[in-house]
Amino acid sequence: MGAANSILAVRGLTVSFALAKKQYVQVVDSLDITIAPGETLGLVGESGCGKSVSALAIMGLLPEHACAARARESSFGGAPFTIRAGDACTLARGRDVAMIFQDALTALNPVATIGAQMVEAIRVYQTMAMAQALAMAAEALGALGIPDPRMRLGAYPHQLSGGMRQRVMIALALLHSPRLLIADEPTTALDVTIQAQILELMARLQREREMAMLFITHDLGVIGQICARTLVMYAGRIVEEGSTRDILTRPLHPYSRGLIESMPGKRARAAGEPLPAIPGRVPSPEEFAGLQGCRFAPRCARAEAICFREQPVLTAYDGRQAACHLAGRSDHA
C-alpha cells in the first residue's frame, strides 16, 4: 500500500534502548507500516516482540533519556511528521491520533476524578466553560454505554470495574474524533464476556466514525474478529504481512503457524493433552542483536542451515509477504 493513499505511512522505523556507557541495543528493526483511512490493521506477536514500543515511538511517547527512535520516512494524511524519542512528536496527539493503553487502571490518574481527567483532555484543543466541558464528557461516556454518566464523572478510577475503566479510556481517546486510533491490547485485562463487548463496541465506533485503527494484541482470535489485514511481528521485525483470513488459514511463516496452533480450540485434543506451544521464548534484544540469520530459527522445527546463516527479507508470495527462506517451497506448506 502506497503512502499517497494512507492515513499513516512509516518506513524504516528503528527503536533502540540505552544501555550503560551510552551504548544502545536495537529493539525494533526497520519496521514498515501503512494504514489506509478507515482500515483496521492488526499487529500481533508474543510479549517482547516490539509491538507496543513501535506504537509508542510513532506517538512520540518514548523517554528521550532512555531511547532513540527514528524513521526513514513518516507521514500522516500525506503530511510528513517527525518520529523521535521524547515529547517532540509533531502529530497532534488526541486530535489526529489517539491511543488506548493496555491497563486502564494504571493509564488513568488514580488521584483525579474521571470528570477532571476528561475535562483536561477536552480543554487541550477546545476552549469552553467547565459546565460545557463536563456536559461533553458525560455525553462521551453515555455514547459508550456507561450508565449514569454524570455520576461517573465524580468517580475515581479504582471505583469503577475493569470494563468500565476501559470504556472511559476509549471515551477519552475519542473525545476529539481522531483520524487514527491505536489500541494497545485494550482487552487483555478483561474477562471473556467484557472483552467481547469491548471488541464489538470498538468495531462499531470505527465503522460509524470511519476511523483508521491499529489494533495491537498477542491474541490471534481477537485479530480474526476485528482486523482485515495483519502484520505478524517477531523480535523487532515483521515476519509476515497479508490479509487476516490468509494468515489464519494459510500461514506462510513458521512463527505465524505456531501462534495459530497455540490457539485454544484450534483442534480437538484428548483429555489431558497439553495445549501446543512454540518452544523456547522470544530472545532479548541483547540476544537477537548477535544473531546472523532468522531470529526465529532457534525456535523453529523447520529451520535449515541457511536459516541460521542468512537473514531473510520480506518477499511477496501470492499477494502477501513473508520473511522466511522456506516460504516459497512446495514442501513448506
Sequence and secondary structure as in RCSB ss.txt:
>XXXX:A:sequence
MGAANSILAVRGLTVSFALAKKQYVQVVDSLDITIAPGETLGLVGESGCGKSVSALAIMGLLPEHACAARARESS
FGGAPFTIRAGDACTLARGRDVAMIFQDALTALNPVATIGAQMVEAIRVYQTMAMAQALAMAAEALGALGIPDPR
MRLGAYPHQLSGGMRQRVMIALALLHSPRLLIADEPTTALDVTIQAQILELMARLQREREMAMLFITHDLGVIGQ
ICARTLVMYAGRIVEEGSTRDILTRPLHPYSRGLIESMPGKRARAAGEPLPAIPGRVPSPEEFAGLQGCRFAPRC
ARAEAICFREQPVLTAYDGRQAACHLAGRSDHA
>XXXX:A:secstr
  GGG SEEEEEEEEEEE GGG EEEEEEEEEEEE TT EEEEE  TTSSHHHHHHHHHT S TTTEEEE SEEE
ETTEE    SSS   S BTTTEEEE S HHHHS TTS HHHHHHHHHHHH    HHHHHHHHHHHHHHTT SSHH
HHTT  GGGS HHHHHHHHHHHHHTT  SEEEEESTTTTS HHHHHHHHHHHHHHHHHHT EEEEEES HHHHHH
H SEEEEEETTEEEEEEEHHHHHHS  SHHHHHHHHTSTTSS   TT      SS    HHHHTT  S TTGGG 
TT  HHHHHS    EEETTEEE  TTTTSGGG 
